[in-house]
Amino acid sequence: MPSFFVTIMCRELLTYLHKLIRTYISQLDLVMDID
């Protein structure tokens, strides 16, 4: 497995995690606003 492929996969994974965290935080904010 070439190293550049690993780098791309890591970058994609980080981007995906970042989106998940942002979505989670925004939903958390909504819950806080309601409460």
C-alpha positions in Angstrom: 0.0 0.0 0.0 1.7 3.2 -1.2 2.2 5.9 1.4 0.4 8.6 -0.6 -2.7 6.4 -0.6 -2.5 6.2 3.2 -2.2 10.0 3.4 -5.3 10.4 1.2 -7.3 8.0 3.3 -6.2 9.7 6.6 -7.2 13.1 5.1 -10.6 11.7 4.0 -11.1 10.2 7.5 -10.3 13.4 9.2 -12.6 15.4 7.0 -15.4 12.9 7.7 -14.8 13.1 11.4 -14.7 16.9 11.3 -18.1 16.9 9.6 -19.5 14.5 12.2 -18.2 16.6 15.1 -19.7 19.8 13.6 -23.0 18.1 13.1 -23.0 16.8 16.6 -22.1 20.2 18.1 -24.8 22.0 16.1 -27.4 19.5 17.3 -26.1 19.9 20.8 -26.6 23.7 20.4 -30.2 23.1 19.3 -30.9 21.0 22.3 -29.4 23.7 24.6 -31.5 26.4 23.0 -34.7 24.4 23.5 -33.8 23.7 27.1 
